[in-house]
């Protein structure tokens, strides 16, 4: 978990600035012949105000907000042509927007900007209350996992006139995170057409946050229906010289179930989506929750205290309370966690011991009491998960399962056959099988279909690491052939020594062949997974990031 105290002031206020060429591109699209009133809900030092001044030749009135008074003054000091009237308010946009929404106002023809990318828990309490009120007013489901940019866009769309346009730089996680689902649903309900311009590279040097351009046109009447979502992949920044209107209209609109939930399916081509739908109907393909159950690992509230290397066990005489555990990819590079792997981890000084004080009274042992006092000196007993139990050092719900699964993965998720019956913390999940034996499930899980399914169901943040929560794991597609002839030890060795693509191609495609998929279909699923994995990791754009390092930016302020 990340804590507010560990973050930089820049990140806490979402202070990263938009490159001028992206702002100009958005400005050209938002300003049509009918545009008169424009809203900028988080103007920063005014980069979008500059862009509108240079791209529009018609009279405009711009209302801009910026919570940081110093930045707002910079925005005011920017010179704008006489035909553009700009007012910059050094105040909270969400508070103002709530008042306008309660009045039923819809008086803007366009919205531009780059809303703040700030975690909900980092927002001041007054902002949290206003954010929740925006959701409630618009009839959207609220979650405390949301980010500040979500209510900013919700309010901005609501304040648009019928036929108005929104153009914003937003996090790439718009497409796939669960907390953005209310926004995705609201956009589909309110807009006739939605286009996402999706770059291969990161636009904002110095951050790991991927960003996209969201273009949306509001319905002219409630009789209209959403044509769908168009995703336009782009390389480098050559697209900014193109006509944004033409790009918006030319984007192939995808509708139906592709846009009902996460929008990740829209990143696949039509033939791969069709193949995926057909494969779902295969009687030998199951949803994960049909064959297994998922439970979070042990929640300690203080992993560094409860997960320790052998040296700590020796120092404090914790032998009677130490049990084998794993919880990181470095603990288990393959798909089998056995005694040999456990000994190797311990020899390398890894924290392989879970300290389980089953009951109170262990303080009577001098060294154990000393270890508990060490934790209290570090204020561990005051942490939420620790202070709600008594005594604080007795961890509940301690049990092991035959299969573990790490919460996060770099290339593709994998199951781990827990041959050592080791414990796992909440960095991993405990998997219990109900229909197939553990070894079969572990072997069948490594295939292109399941890997692609994980990309569609999961989410990722800065750095491109894939994360799955239990509800997403339960929806994964997994082929279960009648007979799998893999030797688990050999597959484990392949996972440890070969790249993921090779393993999925050789072993995974053998699994798919056993359920009747032809080679072209197997290869298409593998290609679909590779494309989404590369996009998540921004493989093609890493070199481009360095070349754009001098561009001014603001992920989440403008």
RAPEZI-V232862 format. One line per field, one symbol per residue. ss: DSSP state (A for helix, B for strand, O for the rest). phi: phi as a letter, one per 40 degrees, with the letter a starting at -180 (. if undefined). burial: I if it has 24 or more other C-alpha atoms within 12 Angstrom, else O. A space follows every 10 residues. Layout:
# RAPEZI-V232862
ss->???
phi->???
burial->???
This chain:
# RAPEZI-V232862
ss->OOOAAAOOAA AAOOOOBOOA AAAAAAAAAA OOOOOOBBBB OOOOOOAAAA AAAAAOOOOB BBBBBOOOAA AAAAAAAOOO OOOBBBBBBO OOAAAAAAAA AAAOOOOBBB BBBOOOOOBA AAOOAAAAAA AAAAAAAOOO OOOOOOBAAA AAAAAAAAOB BBBBBBBBBB BAAAAOOAAA AAAAAAAAAA BBBBBBBBBO OOOOOOOOOO BBBBBBBBOO OOOOOOOOBB BBBBOOOAAA AOOAAAAAAA OOOBOAAAAO OOOAAAAOOA AAAAAAAAAA OOOOBBBAAA ABBBBBOBOO OOAAAABBOA AAAAAAOOAA ABBBBOOOAA AOOOOBOOAA AAAAAAAOOO OOBBBOOOOO OAAAOAAAAA AAAAAAAOOA AAOAAAAOOO OOOOOOOOOO OOBBBBOBBO OOOOBBBOOO OOBOBOOBBB BBBOOOOAAA AAAAAOOAAA AAAAAAAOBB OOOOOBBOOA AAAOOOBBBO OOOOOOOAAA AAAAAAAOOA AAAAAAAAAA AAAOOOOOAA AAAAAAAAAA AAAAAAAOOO OAAAAAAOOO OOOBOOOO
phi->.cbdccccdc ccbgcbbcdd ccccdccccc cbcccbbbbb cacfchcccd ccccbbbbcb bbbbbacccc cccccccccb cdcbbbbbbc accccccdcc cccgcabbca bbiacccbdd cccddccccc ccccdcccgb cbbcccbdcc cccdcccccc cdgcbbbacb cccdcbcccc cdcdcccccb bcabbbcbcc bccbdgbbcc bbbbbabcdc acccbcchbb bbcbbfbccc cccccccccc cccbbgccbc bcccdccccc cccccccccd ccccbbcdcc babbbccccc gadcccbbcd dcdccbgcdc bcbcaaabcc cacbbbbbcc ccccccccgc ccbccbccac hccccdcccc cccdccccgc cccdccccbb ccccccfbab bcbbaccbac cacacbcccc fccbcccabb bbcbbbcccc ccccccaccc ccdcccccaa bdggccbbbd cccccccbcb ccabbccccc cdccccbbcd dccccccccc ccccbgccdd cccccccccd cccccdcfcc bcccdccbcc ccaachai
burial->OOOOOOOOOO IIIIIIIIII IIIIIIIIII IIOOIIIIII IIIIIIIIII IIIIIIOOII IIIIIIIIOO IIOOIIOIOI OOOIIIIIII IIIIIIIIOO IOOOOIIIII IIIIIIIIII IIIOOOIIOI IIIIIOIIOI IIIOOIIIII IIIIIIIIII IIIIIIIIII IIIIIIIIII IIIIIIIIII IIIIIIIIII IIIIIIIIII IIIIIIIIIO OOOOOIIIII IIIIIIIOII OOOIIOIIIO IIIIIOOIII IIIIIIIIIO OIIOIIOOII OOOIIIIIII IIIIIIIIII IIIOIIIIII OIIOOIOIOO IIIIIIIIII IIIIIIIIOO IIIOIIOOOI IIIIIIIOOO OOOOOOOIOO IIOOIOOOOI IOOOOIOOOO OIIIIOOIII IIIIIIIIII IIIIIIIIII IIIIIIIIII IIIOOIOIII IIIIIIIIII IIIIIIIIII IOOIIIIIII OIIIIIIIII IOOIOIOIOO IIOIIIOOOI IOIIIIIIII IIIIIOIOOO IIIIIIIIII IIIIIIIIOO IIOOIOOOOO OIIIIIII
